[in-house]
Amino acid sequence: MPEQISKYPEVTIAVLKGAGGRCGEGVEQKILTACPPERFCSMPTGEICVYGLAEIPKMTQIKTADLQPIVHPPAERSFGGTEAAALGATLVVGFIVGRLAGSVARPG
């Protein structure tokens, strides 16, 4: 049975109730026994536990480490300030050396 994350868990629970779910305290929890009763809904097809964003650490099926790649994806390779300056200096020196080499190689 699924645990769900919602920015608006109360709205999600209201929608589940509107769809025929039995939600809240007093509803028997057969599978999602660790779900806080106020976040629990029993549907004819199964159970759902709806967590708010601040409650993610309380979830049993999803750990905060599972969300790390989503929240903080690996950054694409980019140059930092020092690397960019070194690359620019290398290009300038290369250009100057190329110009000098070209003028020395031409008979004049």
PyMOL commands that set and color helices and strands:
alter all, ss='L'
color gray80, all
select helices_A, chain A and resi 9-18+37-39+53-58+64-71+81-105
alter helices_A, ss='H'
color red, helices_A
select strands_A, chain A and resi 3-6+22-23+40-43+46-52
alter strands_A, ss='S'
color yellow, strands_A
deselect
rebuild
show_as cartoon
